């Protein structure tokens, strides 16, 4: 069993980012940022009748040994890094300073004078990077202060997962509209930006305008792991095909002693959400919203949601969850899975799949409760974007900043990517069998912790030293993508969602926990629906419908 917690280069470690990845939250978790999901890959209609031609996709240089999927929308898998190539022939910067605002998901890096990696970054970019690094807890406040003070850095990372109110500033013109520069073949002036997947541009645009360069992630994120070795040992060698068979396996994981130990040592599910999301997908609960002839309805209003909660409550009675599951302690969930006490684990395929892959585990797709196909929730294809303030007017300066982002978005296999994600050879990593092997010194590794901007490591499948896991992860994506269901609110702006979505989400979580664990009856779902509607739900439905109609 691989239970190592050794830091993986490029792997965010903060709770909120990890939680976002685990739960499948993309850049538009509240439906306030991203491109309208009804758009085609080539173009989309703007809110004011405009047409947005998305940037032309030009595939990056192919790395030897790449496993190219035949399923559209599934990224390449890479067994090894290959021979690094140079993707940016010239130093992109012109001297001087470039300020940045970046999220910080790991420990703060040492100061420039004590940081060889940062010094080398400045040399390679041809500018001095002066970052503002914002941990998740202070990200929203720091971004709001910069916007309010009209003091946005040259390159500002925006994600409404952490800062929902940022959507207002985008609409109000805080960031430069880059649509005319980057749409269509315009992006070819920046070849590495042209290699960013089309879906990432689509999901990071705002009301069909491009305000920055996306940080692309795999779409969908969700990876489901289960202990297939347990299931086989208990007499269930095949994946369950419906809700009845699923219950049998889950109960067996908890009650039938798959490890030959006393009852109570193992559980099917760890946290409540970890199992409940799987069940919702099995019952085809809508992905946040559903649209019928332009009218929006939320998943809490659906019959499928009631069916899923009823089924989950039955599973709770059967004891398939860890007793403290409602506490939603993700550290406990990690420990239960890695120590071999949980039979199921839902986690982002990239970048967390390799870290949580254990011996005997296999990927699983939720079975349709009635034997049909499930409805696996798709995610936004971008966690955010790096924007340029609208106060920047000089064309040469704009081009320089885009060239710097072009360097930052260098593709897998390139020298630039290797430096960004793994550091300096001989200091941060050693190359063994075409695989970068990181050094164990965490203090040295922190030198790289201002990398997070528009790098592309989350848009492909690569786990150094574990080619078989890259192949397994890609196969999971090939199973999930064809049954993925989009959230139709992505790209539609609702001011009520910006201000009230978080509170309404917590309301839902409170009722879900009560209903599943038996503290509330399923009849109280009617009360949840009423409170959700009066607390802002009805207003969101109207606002999303209006935005949807304008975008048609």
MARMITI-544028 format. One record per residue (C-alpha): residue number from 1; residue in one letter; x, y, z. Coordinates in steps of 0.1 Angstrom, whole numbers, padded with zeros to 4 digits, always signed. Layout:
REM residues N
NODE   fivex   selo       X       Y       Z
NODE     NUM      A       X       Y       Z
...
REM end
This chain:
REM residues 552
NODE   fivex   selo       X       Y       Z
NODE       1      X   +0000   +0000   +0000
NODE       2      X   +0013   +0034   -0009
NODE       3      X   +0006   +0056   +0021
NODE       4      X   +0034   +0081   +0015
NODE       5      X   +0027   +0117   +0022
NODE       6      X   +0058   +0130   +0004
NODE       7      X   +0050   +0163   -0013
NODE       8      X   +0044   +0159   -0050
NODE       9      X   +0058   +0188   -0071
NODE      10      X   +0029   +0210   -0081
NODE      11      X   +0005   +0195   -0056
NODE      12      X   -0015   +0220   -0036
NODE      13      X   -0017   +0211   +0001
NODE      14      X   -0040   +0236   +0017
NODE      15      X   -0073   +0223   +0030
NODE      16      X   -0096   +0245   +0008
NODE      17      X   -0079   +0237   -0025
NODE      18      X   -0077   +0200   -0017
NODE      19      X   -0113   +0201   -0007
NODE      20      X   -0123   +0218   -0039
NODE      21      X   -0105   +0192   -0059
NODE      22      X   -0120   +0163   -0039
NODE      23      X   -0155   +0176   -0042
NODE      24      X   -0152   +0184   -0079
NODE      25      X   -0155   +0222   -0076
NODE      26      X   -0143   +0241   -0106
NODE      27      X   -0139   +0278   -0112
NODE      28      X   -0177   +0283   -0114
NODE      29      X   -0188   +0264   -0083
NODE      30      X   -0216   +0289   -0077
NODE      31      X   -0225   +0293   -0114
NODE      32      X   -0211   +0328   -0115
NODE      33      X   -0180   +0325   -0138
NODE      34      X   -0172   +0305   -0169
NODE      35      X   -0186   +0300   -0204
NODE      36      X   -0222   +0290   -0211
NODE      37      X   -0224   +0253   -0212
NODE      38      X   -0246   +0254   -0243
NODE      39      X   -0218   +0268   -0264
NODE      40      X   -0201   +0247   -0290
NODE      41      X   -0163   +0242   -0290
NODE      42      X   -0159   +0267   -0319
NODE      43      X   -0181   +0296   -0310
NODE      44      X   -0207   +0309   -0286
NODE      45      X   -0233   +0336   -0285
NODE      46      X   -0226   +0366   -0262
NODE      47      X   -0251   +0381   -0237
NODE      48      X   -0255   +0411   -0260
NODE      49      X   -0259   +0390   -0292
NODE      50      X   -0221   +0390   -0298
NODE      51      X   -0203   +0360   -0310
NODE      52      X   -0172   +0346   -0293
NODE      53      X   -0148   +0326   -0314
NODE      54      X   -0128   +0306   -0289
NODE      55      X   -0090   +0306   -0293
NODE      56      X   -0078   +0282   -0320
NODE      57      X   -0064   +0250   -0305
NODE      58      X   -0030   +0239   -0316
NODE      59      X   -0018   +0207   -0300
NODE      60      X   +0015   +0210   -0282
NODE      61      X   +0046   +0191   -0294
NODE      62      X   +0039   +0154   -0289
NODE      63      X   +0060   +0137   -0262
NODE      64      X   +0074   +0103   -0271
NODE      65      X   +0054   +0075   -0255
NODE      66      X   +0023   +0097   -0249
NODE      67      X   -0009   +0076   -0245
NODE      68      X   -0034   +0095   -0267
NODE      69      X   -0070   +0086   -0258
NODE      70      X   -0095   +0079   -0285
NODE      71      X   -0122   +0095   -0263
NODE      72      X   -0127   +0132   -0271
NODE      73      X   -0121   +0153   -0241
NODE      74      X   -0097   +0129   -0223
NODE      75      X   -0062   +0142   -0218
NODE      76      X   -0030   +0125   -0227
NODE      77      X   -0013   +0102   -0202
NODE      78      X   +0024   +0101   -0200
NODE      79      X   +0044   +0071   -0187
NODE      80      X   +0076   +0092   -0186
NODE      81      X   +0087   +0128   -0191
NODE      82      X   +0108   +0122   -0222
NODE      83      X   +0136   +0144   -0234
NODE      84      X   +0129   +0180   -0225
NODE      85      X   +0125   +0205   -0253
NODE      86      X   +0125   +0243   -0254
NODE      87      X   +0090   +0256   -0261
NODE      88      X   +0098   +0294   -0258
NODE      89      X   +0128   +0303   -0280
NODE      90      X   +0133   +0338   -0266
NODE      91      X   +0132   +0355   -0231
NODE      92      X   +0097   +0369   -0229
NODE      93      X   +0103   +0399   -0206
NODE      94      X   +0118   +0433   -0214
NODE      95      X   +0134   +0440   -0181
NODE      96      X   +0118   +0459   -0152
NODE      97      X   +0092   +0445   -0128
NODE      98      X   +0060   +0424   -0132
NODE      99      X   +0038   +0423   -0102
NODE     100      X   +0015   +0392   -0096
NODE     101      X   -0013   +0382   -0073
NODE     102      X   -0013   +0345   -0068
NODE     103      X   -0030   +0320   -0045
NODE     104      X   -0007   +0302   -0020
NODE     105      X   -0016   +0266   -0014
NODE     106      X   +0016   +0256   +0003
NODE     107      X   +0042   +0272   +0026
NODE     108      X   +0055   +0307   +0017
NODE     109      X   +0087   +0306   -0004
NODE     110      X   +0119   +0321   +0010
NODE     111      X   +0126   +0357   +0001
NODE     112      X   +0142   +0364   -0033
NODE     113      X   +0177   +0369   -0019
NODE     114      X   +0176   +0334   -0003
NODE     115      X   +0157   +0317   -0031
NODE     116      X   +0178   +0303   -0061
NODE     117      X   +0146   +0291   -0078
NODE     118      X   +0130   +0325   -0078
NODE     119      X   +0162   +0341   -0090
NODE     120      X   +0163   +0317   -0119
NODE     121      X   +0127   +0323   -0126
NODE     122      X   +0134   +0360   -0130
NODE     123      X   +0164   +0353   -0153
NODE     124      X   +0143   +0330   -0175
NODE     125      X   +0114   +0355   -0177
NODE     126      X   +0136   +0385   -0182
NODE     127      X   +0118   +0405   -0155
NODE     128      X   +0117   +0407   -0117
NODE     129      X   +0086   +0390   -0104
NODE     130      X   +0072   +0408   -0074
NODE     131      X   +0044   +0386   -0061
NODE     132      X   +0016   +0390   -0036
NODE     133      X   +0009   +0355   -0023
NODE     134      X   -0025   +0350   -0007
NODE     135      X   -0034   +0319   +0013
NODE     136      X   -0069   +0306   +0009
NODE     137      X   -0081   +0321   +0042
NODE     138      X   -0071   +0357   +0031
NODE     139      X   -0074   +0354   -0007
NODE     140      X   -0108   +0369   -0011
NODE     141      X   -0101   +0398   +0012
NODE     142      X   -0068   +0406   -0004
NODE     143      X   -0082   +0405   -0039
NODE     144      X   -0112   +0427   -0028
NODE     145      X   -0088   +0452   -0013
NODE     146      X   -0067   +0453   -0045
NODE     147      X   -0098   +0458   -0066
NODE     148      X   -0113   +0485   -0043
NODE     149      X   -0080   +0504   -0042
NODE     150      X   -0077   +0502   -0080
NODE     151      X   -0043   +0486   -0073
NODE     152      X   -0044   +0453   -0092
NODE     153      X   -0011   +0437   -0100
NODE     154      X   +0000   +0432   -0136
NODE     155      X   -0010   +0395   -0135
NODE     156      X   -0039   +0387   -0111
NODE     157      X   -0052   +0352   -0106
NODE     158      X   -0090   +0351   -0102
NODE     159      X   -0110   +0322   -0090
NODE     160      X   -0146   +0325   -0077
NODE     161      X   -0142   +0292   -0058
NODE     162      X   -0123   +0312   -0032
NODE     163      X   -0136   +0347   -0040
NODE     164      X   -0172   +0345   -0054
NODE     165      X   -0176   +0383   -0054
NODE     166      X   -0148   +0386   -0079
NODE     167      X   -0174   +0380   -0106
NODE     168      X   -0188   +0414   -0100
NODE     169      X   -0154   +0431   -0106
NODE     170      X   -0150   +0412   -0138
NODE     171      X   -0184   +0425   -0151
NODE     172      X   -0176   +0460   -0139
NODE     173      X   -0144   +0461   -0160
NODE     174      X   -0116   +0455   -0136
NODE     175      X   -0098   +0433   -0161
NODE     176      X   -0087   +0439   -0197
NODE     177      X   -0109   +0423   -0223
NODE     178      X   -0085   +0401   -0243
NODE     179      X   -0111   +0386   -0266
NODE     180      X   -0100   +0405   -0298
NODE     181      X   -0064   +0396   -0291
NODE     182      X   -0068   +0359   -0283
NODE     183      X   -0099   +0346   -0300
NODE     184      X   -0096   +0326   -0332
NODE     185      X   -0061   +0326   -0347
NODE     186      X   -0051   +0356   -0327
NODE     187      X   -0039   +0332   -0300
NODE     188      X   -0013   +0318   -0323
NODE     189      X   +0010   +0347   -0315
NODE     190      X   +0013   +0329   -0282
NODE     191      X   +0019   +0292   -0292
NODE     192      X   +0017   +0278   -0257
NODE     193      X   -0016   +0296   -0250
NODE     194      X   -0029   +0280   -0282
NODE     195      X   -0021   +0246   -0266
NODE     196      X   -0045   +0252   -0237
NODE     197      X   -0075   +0230   -0242
NODE     198      X   -0105   +0247   -0258
NODE     199      X   -0128   +0237   -0229
NODE     200      X   -0106   +0257   -0205
NODE     201      X   -0111   +0289   -0224
NODE     202      X   -0148   +0282   -0227
NODE     203      X   -0152   +0276   -0190
NODE     204      X   -0130   +0306   -0179
NODE     205      X   -0147   +0332   -0202
NODE     206      X   -0172   +0355   -0186
NODE     207      X   -0205   +0361   -0205
NODE     208      X   -0186   +0350   -0236
NODE     209      X   -0157   +0374   -0232
NODE     210      X   -0121   +0365   -0225
NODE     211      X   -0106   +0384   -0195
NODE     212      X   -0076   +0362   -0189
NODE     213      X   -0056   +0331   -0195
NODE     214      X   -0072   +0300   -0178
NODE     215      X   -0055   +0276   -0154
NODE     216      X   -0067   +0245   -0171
NODE     217      X   -0078   +0214   -0152
NODE     218      X   -0090   +0180   -0164
NODE     219      X   -0128   +0179   -0171
NODE     220      X   -0143   +0161   -0153
NODE     221      X   -0122   +0160   -0122
NODE     222      X   -0139   +0132   -0103
NODE     223      X   -0121   +0100   -0097
NODE     224      X   -0137   +0072   -0077
NODE     225      X   -0115   +0046   -0061
NODE     226      X   -0128   +0014   -0043
NODE     227      X   -0112   -0016   -0028
NODE     228      X   -0118   -0041   -0056
NODE     229      X   -0097   -0066   -0037
NODE     230      X   -0121   -0064   -0008
NODE     231      X   -0151   -0068   -0031
NODE     232      X   -0136   -0099   -0048
NODE     233      X   -0127   -0115   -0015
NODE     234      X   -0163   -0110   -0003
NODE     235      X   -0178   -0126   -0034
NODE     236      X   -0184   -0095   -0056
NODE     237      X   -0157   -0096   -0083
NODE     238      X   -0177   -0074   -0107
NODE     239      X   -0187   -0038   -0102
NODE     240      X   -0223   -0033   -0090
NODE     241      X   -0248   -0026   -0117
NODE     242      X   -0277   -0010   -0097
NODE     243      X   -0286   +0003   -0063
NODE     244      X   -0294   -0031   -0049
NODE     245      X   -0261   -0046   -0058
NODE     246      X   -0243   -0014   -0046
NODE     247      X   -0259   -0017   -0012
NODE     248      X   -0248   -0053   -0010
NODE     249      X   -0211   -0044   -0016
NODE     250      X   -0212   -0014   +0007
NODE     251      X   -0227   -0033   +0035
NODE     252      X   -0202   -0061   +0030
NODE     253      X   -0173   -0036   +0032
NODE     254      X   -0185   -0027   +0067
NODE     255      X   -0201   -0058   +0081
NODE     256      X   -0184   -0088   +0064
NODE     257      X   -0149   -0082   +0077
NODE     258      X   -0130   -0079   +0043
NODE     259      X   -0097   -0078   +0062
NODE     260      X   -0106   -0107   +0085
NODE     261      X   -0107   -0085   +0115
NODE     262      X   -0134   -0076   +0140
NODE     263      X   -0166   -0058   +0129
NODE     264      X   -0162   -0020   +0132
NODE     265      X   -0127   -0020   +0117
NODE     266      X   -0137   -0011   +0082
NODE     267      X   -0163   +0012   +0066
NODE     268      X   -0176   +0017   +0031
NODE     269      X   -0177   +0055   +0032
NODE     270      X   -0157   +0080   +0053
NODE     271      X   -0171   +0115   +0052
NODE     272      X   -0208   +0120   +0045
NODE     273      X   -0202   +0140   +0013
NODE     274      X   -0177   +0115   +0000
NODE     275      X   -0204   +0088   -0002
NODE     276      X   -0234   +0110   -0008
NODE     277      X   -0220   +0126   -0040
NODE     278      X   -0215   +0091   -0053
NODE     279      X   -0251   +0082   -0046
NODE     280      X   -0264   +0114   -0061
NODE     281      X   -0246   +0106   -0094
NODE     282      X   -0260   +0071   -0092
NODE     283      X   -0296   +0085   -0090
NODE     284      X   -0288   +0111   -0117
NODE     285      X   -0294   +0141   -0095
NODE     286      X   -0289   +0173   -0116
NODE     287      X   -0255   +0188   -0116
NODE     288      X   -0264   +0219   -0096
NODE     289      X   -0291   +0231   -0120
NODE     290      X   -0314   +0218   -0147
NODE     291      X   -0329   +0238   -0176
NODE     292      X   -0362   +0230   -0192
NODE     293      X   -0373   +0253   -0220
NODE     294      X   -0353   +0281   -0205
NODE     295      X   -0366   +0276   -0170
NODE     296      X   -0341   +0268   -0142
NODE     297      X   -0347   +0244   -0114
NODE     298      X   -0323   +0234   -0087
NODE     299      X   -0313   +0199   -0077
NODE     300      X   -0330   +0202   -0043
NODE     301      X   -0363   +0205   -0061
NODE     302      X   -0358   +0173   -0081
NODE     303      X   -0374   +0139   -0075
NODE     304      X   -0340   +0123   -0081
NODE     305      X   -0326   +0142   -0051
NODE     306      X   -0354   +0129   -0028
NODE     307      X   -0347   +0094   -0041
NODE     308      X   -0310   +0097   -0034
NODE     309      X   -0315   +0110   +0001
NODE     310      X   -0340   +0082   +0009
NODE     311      X   -0315   +0056   -0004
NODE     312      X   -0286   +0072   +0016
NODE     313      X   -0306   +0072   +0048
NODE     314      X   -0312   +0035   +0043
NODE     315      X   -0275   +0030   +0039
NODE     316      X   -0268   +0049   +0071
NODE     317      X   -0291   +0026   +0090
NODE     318      X   -0271   -0003   +0075
NODE     319      X   -0240   +0012   +0090
NODE     320      X   -0219   +0018   +0058
NODE     321      X   -0205   +0052   +0069
NODE     322      X   -0178   +0059   +0095
NODE     323      X   -0197   +0071   +0126
NODE     324      X   -0181   +0105   +0126
NODE     325      X   -0188   +0110   +0088
NODE     326      X   -0210   +0141   +0093
NODE     327      X   -0180   +0160   +0108
NODE     328      X   -0166   +0161   +0072
NODE     329      X   -0130   +0158   +0085
NODE     330      X   -0110   +0153   +0053
NODE     331      X   -0079   +0145   +0072
NODE     332      X   -0097   +0116   +0088
NODE     333      X   -0111   +0105   +0054
NODE     334      X   -0075   +0105   +0041
NODE     335      X   -0063   +0084   +0070
NODE     336      X   -0092   +0059   +0068
NODE     337      X   -0085   +0053   +0031
NODE     338      X   -0047   +0052   +0033
NODE     339      X   -0047   +0030   +0063
NODE     340      X   -0070   +0005   +0047
NODE     341      X   -0101   +0011   +0067
NODE     342      X   -0124   +0027   +0040
NODE     343      X   -0136   +0009   +0010
NODE     344      X   -0144   +0039   -0012
NODE     345      X   -0127   +0072   -0018
NODE     346      X   -0137   +0101   -0042
NODE     347      X   -0108   +0122   -0052
NODE     348      X   -0097   +0144   -0080
NODE     349      X   -0079   +0124   -0107
NODE     350      X   -0054   +0152   -0113
NODE     351      X   -0033   +0159   -0093
NODE     352      X   -0044   +0138   -0063
NODE     353      X   -0051   +0104   -0079
NODE     354      X   -0015   +0091   -0075
NODE     355      X   -0012   +0103   -0039
NODE     356      X   -0043   +0083   -0029
NODE     357      X   -0039   +0052   -0050
NODE     358      X   -0035   +0022   -0028
NODE     359      X   -0027   -0015   -0035
NODE     360      X   -0059   -0034   -0043
NODE     361      X   -0078   -0003   -0054
NODE     362      X   -0095   +0001   -0087
NODE     363      X   -0115   +0030   -0103
NODE     364      X   -0153   +0028   -0103
NODE     365      X   -0181   +0046   -0120
NODE     366      X   -0213   +0050   -0100
NODE     367      X   -0239   +0025   -0113
NODE     368      X   -0272   +0038   -0125
NODE     369      X   -0296   +0031   -0096
NODE     370      X   -0320   +0014   -0120
NODE     371      X   -0293   -0004   -0141
NODE     372      X   -0290   +0025   -0166
NODE     373      X   -0263   +0050   -0170
NODE     374      X   -0254   +0073   -0141
NODE     375      X   -0251   +0111   -0143
NODE     376      X   -0216   +0119   -0133
NODE     377      X   -0211   +0156   -0126
NODE     378      X   -0188   +0174   -0150
NODE     379      X   -0168   +0204   -0137
NODE     380      X   -0155   +0236   -0150
NODE     381      X   -0124   +0230   -0171
NODE     382      X   -0105   +0258   -0153
NODE     383      X   -0098   +0266   -0117
NODE     384      X   -0095   +0303   -0126
NODE     385      X   -0076   +0327   -0149
NODE     386      X   -0048   +0352   -0148
NODE     387      X   -0060   +0386   -0159
NODE     388      X   -0044   +0419   -0167
NODE     389      X   -0059   +0450   -0151
NODE     390      X   -0079   +0472   -0175
NODE     391      X   -0057   +0501   -0164
NODE     392      X   -0029   +0487   -0186
NODE     393      X   -0033   +0505   -0219
NODE     394      X   +0001   +0502   -0236
NODE     395      X   +0000   +0475   -0264
NODE     396      X   +0036   +0466   -0259
NODE     397      X   +0031   +0461   -0222
NODE     398      X   +0000   +0439   -0228
NODE     399      X   +0020   +0418   -0253
NODE     400      X   +0049   +0414   -0228
NODE     401      X   +0025   +0402   -0201
NODE     402      X   +0009   +0377   -0225
NODE     403      X   +0043   +0365   -0236
NODE     404      X   +0052   +0359   -0199
NODE     405      X   +0020   +0339   -0195
NODE     406      X   +0028   +0321   -0227
NODE     407      X   +0061   +0310   -0210
NODE     408      X   +0042   +0301   -0179
NODE     409      X   +0018   +0279   -0198
NODE     410      X   +0046   +0258   -0214
NODE     411      X   +0035   +0223   -0222
NODE     412      X   +0043   +0190   -0206
NODE     413      X   +0077   +0177   -0217
NODE     414      X   +0092   +0212   -0221
NODE     415      X   +0122   +0226   -0203
NODE     416      X   +0101   +0254   -0190
NODE     417      X   +0075   +0230   -0176
NODE     418      X   +0102   +0209   -0160
NODE     419      X   +0116   +0240   -0142
NODE     420      X   +0082   +0253   -0131
NODE     421      X   +0069   +0221   -0117
NODE     422      X   +0101   +0203   -0105
NODE     423      X   +0127   +0231   -0102
NODE     424      X   +0164   +0230   -0108
NODE     425      X   +0180   +0197   -0116
NODE     426      X   +0205   +0187   -0090
NODE     427      X   +0189   +0209   -0064
NODE     428      X   +0151   +0202   -0064
NODE     429      X   +0151   +0170   -0084
NODE     430      X   +0172   +0143   -0101
NODE     431      X   +0164   +0128   -0134
NODE     432      X   +0162   +0090   -0133
NODE     433      X   +0149   +0069   -0162
NODE     434      X   +0133   +0100   -0178
NODE     435      X   +0115   +0107   -0145
NODE     436      X   +0121   +0138   -0123
NODE     437      X   +0126   +0125   -0088
NODE     438      X   +0122   +0152   -0062
NODE     439      X   +0146   +0157   -0034
NODE     440      X   +0133   +0150   +0001
NODE     441      X   +0143   +0184   +0016
NODE     442      X   +0110   +0202   +0021
NODE     443      X   +0128   +0235   +0029
NODE     444      X   +0144   +0235   -0005
NODE     445      X   +0111   +0225   -0022
NODE     446      X   +0094   +0255   -0007
NODE     447      X   +0115   +0277   -0030
NODE     448      X   +0091   +0269   -0059
NODE     449      X   +0059   +0279   -0041
NODE     450      X   +0051   +0309   -0062
NODE     451      X   +0045   +0288   -0093
NODE     452      X   +0007   +0288   -0093
NODE     453      X   -0007   +0308   -0121
NODE     454      X   -0014   +0294   -0156
NODE     455      X   +0008   +0263   -0156
NODE     456      X   -0007   +0233   -0173
NODE     457      X   +0001   +0204   -0150
NODE     458      X   -0036   +0198   -0141
NODE     459      X   -0045   +0193   -0178
NODE     460      X   -0028   +0160   -0184
NODE     461      X   -0022   +0128   -0166
NODE     462      X   +0013   +0122   -0153
NODE     463      X   +0025   +0105   -0121
NODE     464      X   +0063   +0103   -0120
NODE     465      X   +0075   +0068   -0114
NODE     466      X   +0041   +0053   -0117
NODE     467      X   +0032   +0049   -0154
NODE     468      X   +0006   +0022   -0146
NODE     469      X   -0013   +0047   -0125
NODE     470      X   -0013   +0073   -0153
NODE     471      X   -0028   +0046   -0175
NODE     472      X   -0054   +0037   -0149
NODE     473      X   -0064   +0073   -0143
NODE     474      X   -0068   +0079   -0180
NODE     475      X   -0090   +0049   -0183
NODE     476      X   -0112   +0062   -0155
NODE     477      X   -0116   +0095   -0174
NODE     478      X   -0125   +0075   -0205
NODE     479      X   -0153   +0059   -0185
NODE     480      X   -0165   +0091   -0169
NODE     481      X   -0164   +0116   -0198
NODE     482      X   -0191   +0099   -0219
NODE     483      X   -0216   +0100   -0190
NODE     484      X   -0206   +0134   -0177
NODE     485      X   -0234   +0159   -0171
NODE     486      X   -0227   +0196   -0173
NODE     487      X   -0238   +0224   -0149
NODE     488      X   -0259   +0247   -0171
NODE     489      X   -0253   +0276   -0148
NODE     490      X   -0217   +0279   -0157
NODE     491      X   -0211   +0312   -0175
NODE     492      X   -0244   +0327   -0163
NODE     493      X   -0242   +0355   -0138
NODE     494      X   -0265   +0357   -0108
NODE     495      X   -0259   +0385   -0082
NODE     496      X   -0280   +0365   -0057
NODE     497      X   -0257   +0335   -0063
NODE     498      X   -0227   +0356   -0056
NODE     499      X   -0240   +0368   -0023
NODE     500      X   -0261   +0339   -0011
NODE     501      X   -0249   +0307   -0027
NODE     502      X   -0226   +0298   +0002
NODE     503      X   -0252   +0303   +0028
NODE     504      X   -0277   +0282   +0008
NODE     505      X   -0252   +0255   +0003
NODE     506      X   -0247   +0253   +0040
NODE     507      X   -0284   +0251   +0045
NODE     508      X   -0285   +0221   +0021
NODE     509      X   -0256   +0204   +0039
NODE     510      X   -0273   +0208   +0073
NODE     511      X   -0305   +0192   +0061
NODE     512      X   -0287   +0165   +0041
NODE     513      X   -0268   +0155   +0072
NODE     514      X   -0299   +0154   +0093
NODE     515      X   -0320   +0134   +0068
NODE     516      X   -0292   +0108   +0060
NODE     517      X   -0283   +0102   +0097
NODE     518      X   -0320   +0100   +0108
NODE     519      X   -0320   +0132   +0129
NODE     520      X   -0345   +0145   +0104
NODE     521      X   -0372   +0127   +0085
NODE     522      X   -0374   +0127   +0047
NODE     523      X   -0406   +0148   +0050
NODE     524      X   -0384   +0177   +0062
NODE     525      X   -0371   +0179   +0026
NODE     526      X   -0402   +0201   +0020
NODE     527      X   -0390   +0225   +0046
NODE     528      X   -0355   +0226   +0030
NODE     529      X   -0370   +0234   -0004
NODE     530      X   -0392   +0261   +0011
NODE     531      X   -0363   +0278   +0029
NODE     532      X   -0340   +0274   -0001
NODE     533      X   -0365   +0291   -0024
NODE     534      X   -0373   +0320   +0000
NODE     535      X   -0337   +0324   +0010
NODE     536      X   -0325   +0333   -0025
NODE     537      X   -0332   +0302   -0046
NODE     538      X   -0362   +0317   -0065
NODE     539      X   -0342   +0348   -0072
NODE     540      X   -0313   +0328   -0085
NODE     541      X   -0336   +0309   -0108
NODE     542      X   -0349   +0341   -0123
NODE     543      X   -0315   +0356   -0127
NODE     544      X   -0300   +0326   -0143
NODE     545      X   -0330   +0322   -0166
NODE     546      X   -0326   +0359   -0177
NODE     547      X   -0288   +0354   -0183
NODE     548      X   -0295   +0322   -0202
NODE     549      X   -0321   +0339   -0224
NODE     550      X   -0297   +0368   -0231
NODE     551      X   -0270   +0343   -0241
NODE     552      X   -0291   +0324   -0266
REM end
